[in-house]
Amino acid sequence: MPKLKLAELQDDTPVKLTIEVPGAVHRDLVAYGEALGAESGRAIEPTKLIVPMLARFMNTDRAFTRVKRAPAEPRR
């Protein structure tokens, strides 16, 4: 089986958000959870994948990393 980009899911203090995703995205989350569950031996709910996927996306976006590191410009 190919190595998935997500590894073990970390626990953290949650902030509740309510979102809507297209059906195709939900189906892909379910399939990803099943694939990850097959590797780890435990079922993964699709909703538990959203945060680590977003975090990984933002952490690997080089332009976003540069923006985060740059000092804030003063407001006029």
Buried (B, 14 or more C-beta within 10 A) or exposed (E): EEEEEBEEEEEEEEEEEEEEEEEEEEEBBBEBBEBBEEBEEEEBEBEBBBBBEEEEEEEEEEEEEEEEEEEEEEEE
